[in-house]
Amino acid sequence: MDIEKDLIKEIEKWTGKIKEERRRIELADDSRKDFLKNIDAYISDSAYFLKEGKLIESFEALIWSWAYMTIGKEIEILKTPDDD
């Protein structure tokens, strides 16, 4: 078992999923643009940490970006076009 290779594979898989979902989401209104900025920042941070070989931090940043997206949808700050 190679934990490092497995973690890199998971980071790559979830990075693709988060980027696809990010393309689909939008603000419900313009009052909380910080939500999208935070999601984008965590996605960017994940890529930076991966490049630096900090795999735990990279995966953690992806988790934070998913959390922001999930919370944003739940409290109706964010939506996807099919939510209408």
Backbone as CSV, one residue per row, in Angstrom:
resi,resn,N_x,N_y,N_z,CA_x,CA_y,CA_z,C_x,C_y,C_z
1,MET,0.846,-1.182,0.000,0.000,0.000,0.000,0.892,1.245,0.000
2,ASP,0.638,2.136,-0.924,1.395,3.387,-1.001,0.440,4.537,-0.681
3,ILE,0.460,4.964,0.555,-0.467,5.998,1.018,-0.293,7.296,0.237
4,GLU,0.942,7.664,-0.050,1.184,8.911,-0.774,0.541,8.883,-2.162
5,LYS,0.743,7.798,-2.888,0.142,7.689,-4.228,-1.376,7.667,-4.143
6,ASP,-1.912,6.967,-3.137,-3.365,6.917,-2.958,-3.933,8.298,-2.663
7,LEU,-3.230,9.054,-1.830,-3.705,10.390,-1.483,-3.640,11.330,-2.685
8,ILE,-2.590,11.242,-3.458,-2.492,12.052,-4.679,-3.636,11.716,-5.626
9,LYS,-3.930,10.424,-5.773,-5.026,9.999,-6.633,-6.360,10.564,-6.142
10,GLU,-6.595,10.550,-4.843,-7.825,11.102,-4.272,-7.892,12.615,-4.462
11,ILE,-6.785,13.294,-4.260,-6.742,14.746,-4.460,-7.092,15.081,-5.902
12,GLU,-6.505,14.363,-6.836,-6.788,14.615,-8.260,-8.252,14.332,-8.582
13,LYS,-8.789,13.239,-8.052,-10.187,12.891,-8.306,-11.117,13.974,-7.772
14,TRP,-10.908,14.377,-6.518,-11.816,15.343,-5.893,-11.597,16.757,-6.419
15,THR,-10.406,17.055,-6.886,-10.166,18.353,-7.521,-11.009,18.460,-8.791
16,GLY,-11.037,17.411,-9.578,-11.868,17.418,-10.775,-13.343,17.599,-10.448
17,LYS,-13.807,16.904,-9.407,-15.219,17.004,-9.022,-15.560,18.399,-8.497
18,ILE,-14.689,18.962,-7.677,-14.986,20.282,-7.096,-14.953,21.349,-8.183
19,LYS,-14.037,21.227,-9.124,-13.973,22.217,-10.209,-15.212,22.140,-11.094
20,GLU,-15.673,20.938,-11.352,-16.891,20.798,-12.157,-18.090,21.391,-11.422
21,GLU,-18.210,21.089,-10.148,-19.321,21.638,-9.365,-19.197,23.157,-9.249
22,ARG,-17.988,23.660,-9.125,-17.774,25.111,-9.018,-18.251,25.829,-10.274
23,ARG,-18.051,25.205,-11.424,-18.513,25.807,-12.682,-20.039,25.912,-12.719
24,ARG,-20.710,25.035,-12.004,-22.173,24.995,-12.023,-22.824,25.944,-11.023
25,ILE,-22.142,26.262,-9.942,-22.787,27.062,-8.906,-22.681,28.554,-9.202
26,GLU,-23.625,29.275,-8.629,-23.624,30.736,-8.756,-24.237,31.319,-7.486
27,LEU,-24.073,32.598,-7.342,-24.666,33.281,-6.203,-26.174,33.386,-6.378
28,ALA,-26.892,33.220,-5.293,-28.343,33.422,-5.329,-28.646,34.908,-5.491
29,ASP,-27.786,35.742,-4.894,-27.841,37.196,-5.089,-26.430,37.725,-4.842
30,ASP,-26.229,39.005,-4.977,-24.870,39.562,-4.885,-24.427,39.919,-3.467
31,SER,-25.193,39.540,-2.480,-24.880,39.981,-1.120,-23.702,39.248,-0.478
32,ARG,-23.347,38.042,-0.938,-22.293,37.265,-0.283,-21.261,36.727,-1.284
33,LYS,-20.647,37.618,-2.017,-19.635,37.218,-2.995,-18.449,36.520,-2.333
34,ASP,-18.285,36.753,-1.029,-17.185,36.133,-0.298,-17.270,34.609,-0.319
35,PHE,-18.445,34.048,-0.437,-18.571,32.594,-0.478,-17.853,32.022,-1.696
36,LEU,-18.089,32.588,-2.856,-17.405,32.098,-4.054,-15.906,32.355,-3.979
37,LYS,-15.522,33.498,-3.440,-14.094,33.807,-3.309,-13.404,32.799,-2.402
38,ASN,-14.063,32.414,-1.311,-13.473,31.438,-0.398,-13.373,30.067,-1.046
39,ILE,-14.392,29.668,-1.773,-14.337,28.387,-2.476,-13.171,28.381,-3.457
40,ASP,-13.070,29.435,-4.247,-11.983,29.538,-5.226,-10.618,29.561,-4.548
41,ALA,-10.527,30.245,-3.430,-9.251,30.323,-2.710,-8.829,28.951,-2.189
42,TYR,-9.765,28.198,-1.645,-9.422,26.870,-1.141,-9.046,25.913,-2.272
43,ILE,-9.702,26.019,-3.418,-9.323,25.195,-4.563,-7.904,25.549,-4.995
44,SER,-7.611,26.836,-5.052,-6.273,27.296,-5.409,-5.235,26.860,-4.373
45,ASP,-5.588,26.980,-3.100,-4.678,26.550,-2.032,-4.359,25.071,-2.159
46,SER,-5.375,24.277,-2.487,-5.157,22.842,-2.641,-4.115,22.565,-3.724
47,ALA,-4.237,23.246,-4.851,-3.274,23.062,-5.945,-1.871,23.476,-5.502
48,TYR,-1.779,24.586,-4.780,-0.478,25.050,-4.287,0.143,24.012,-3.354
49,PHE,-0.642,23.542,-2.398,-0.113,22.554,-1.442,0.290,21.262,-2.145
50,LEU,-0.475,20.837,-3.129,-0.126,19.632,-3.880,1.220,19.824,-4.568
51,LYS,1.401,20.977,-5.190,2.662,21.289,-5.873,3.835,21.273,-4.894
52,GLU,3.591,21.718,-3.666,4.629,21.767,-2.641,4.832,20.419,-1.944
53,GLY,4.015,19.432,-2.298,4.137,18.118,-1.680,3.468,18.011,-0.322
54,LYS,2.646,18.986,0.014,1.927,18.984,1.295,0.548,18.374,1.054
55,LEU,0.520,17.053,1.025,-0.680,16.338,0.603,-1.837,16.462,1.585
56,ILE,-1.557,16.400,2.851,-2.621,16.534,3.851,-3.270,17.908,3.736
57,GLU,-2.460,18.948,3.637,-2.981,20.307,3.513,-3.767,20.478,2.221
58,SER,-3.294,19.842,1.147,-3.989,19.914,-0.130,-5.378,19.300,-0.022
59,PHE,-5.467,18.118,0.565,-6.760,17.457,0.713,-7.667,18.230,1.660
60,GLU,-7.080,18.756,2.712,-7.853,19.545,3.677,-8.468,20.781,3.006
61,ALA,-7.731,21.437,2.143,-8.254,22.614,1.437,-9.444,22.227,0.554
62,LEU,-9.384,21.043,-0.052,-10.526,20.575,-0.839,-11.753,20.357,0.045
63,ILE,-11.529,19.808,1.230,-12.630,19.592,2.167,-13.277,20.924,2.533
64,TRP,-12.462,21.941,2.775,-13.011,23.261,3.099,-13.807,23.841,1.934
65,SER,-13.319,23.645,0.715,-14.062,24.176,-0.427,-15.411,23.481,-0.555
66,TRP,-15.457,22.166,-0.340,-16.733,21.443,-0.362,-17.648,21.929,0.752
67,ALA,-17.067,22.177,1.921,-17.880,22.650,3.049,-18.521,23.993,2.721
68,TYR,-17.749,24.909,2.178,-18.315,26.205,1.788,-19.428,26.040,0.759
69,MET,-19.227,25.163,-0.207,-20.254,24.951,-1.217,-21.517,24.353,-0.608
70,THR,-21.349,23.359,0.219,-22.495,22.699,0.838,-23.266,23.650,1.741
71,ILE,-22.549,24.362,2.579,-23.192,25.320,3.487,-23.863,26.436,2.699
72,GLY,-23.177,26.947,1.682,-23.745,28.007,0.856,-25.053,27.603,0.211
73,LYS,-25.133,26.363,-0.240,-26.386,25.874,-0.830,-27.463,25.707,0.238
74,GLU,-27.080,25.153,1.381,-28.058,24.917,2.446,-28.686,26.205,2.964
75,ILE,-27.890,27.261,3.051,-28.444,28.522,3.556,-28.843,29.461,2.418
76,GLU,-28.865,28.899,1.216,-29.377,29.556,0.012,-28.618,30.821,-0.389
77,ILE,-27.328,30.817,-0.131,-26.441,31.864,-0.660,-26.000,31.473,-2.054
78,LEU,-25.847,30.167,-2.280,-25.433,29.621,-3.567,-26.543,28.776,-4.150
79,LYS,-26.522,28.641,-5.460,-27.486,27.776,-6.135,-26.854,27.232,-7.398
80,THR,-27.473,26.189,-7.915,-27.104,25.689,-9.231,-28.267,25.998,-10.158
81,PRO,-28.018,26.123,-11.443,-29.094,26.486,-12.358,-30.312,25.569,-12.269
82,ASP,-30.122,24.303,-11.951,-31.256,23.381,-11.862,-32.030,23.501,-10.552
83,ASP,-31.614,24.402,-9.661,-32.343,24.649,-8.413,-33.608,25.444,-8.637
84,ASP,-33.689,26.171,-9.748,-34.841,27.042,-10.019,-36.090,26.269,-10.365
